[in-house]
Amino acid sequence: MDAWVPYLSLCGGLAVVLGALTWLALYVRRRGGAGGVLAAYEEAFRATSHAAHQEIRAQAERKTPADSPDGPFRRTR
């Protein structure tokens, strides 16, 4: 029975570490801080993805919605 103790403690430690990392991932996603962490990687290796991210951020920061080039929406019957 003593031979199982190291294996059980290793599995228990692994479960604790994975649980802590899962909690950390949920915490970071809830706060919205994950976007800035990968920005340098996105800019260097995924240029189109980085451009799309910048466009999404610009759209989110707009105070008023942009007008449509066709004018205001009107229902036609």
SULSULTA-V638538 format. One record per pair of residues at least 12 apart in sequence whose C-alpha atoms are under 6 Angstrom apart, sorted by sequence separation. I is the first residue (numbers start at 1). J is the second residue. D is the distance in whole Angstrom. If there is no record, write none. Layout:
BEGIN
{{I	J	D} {I	J	D}}
END
This chain:
BEGIN
none
END
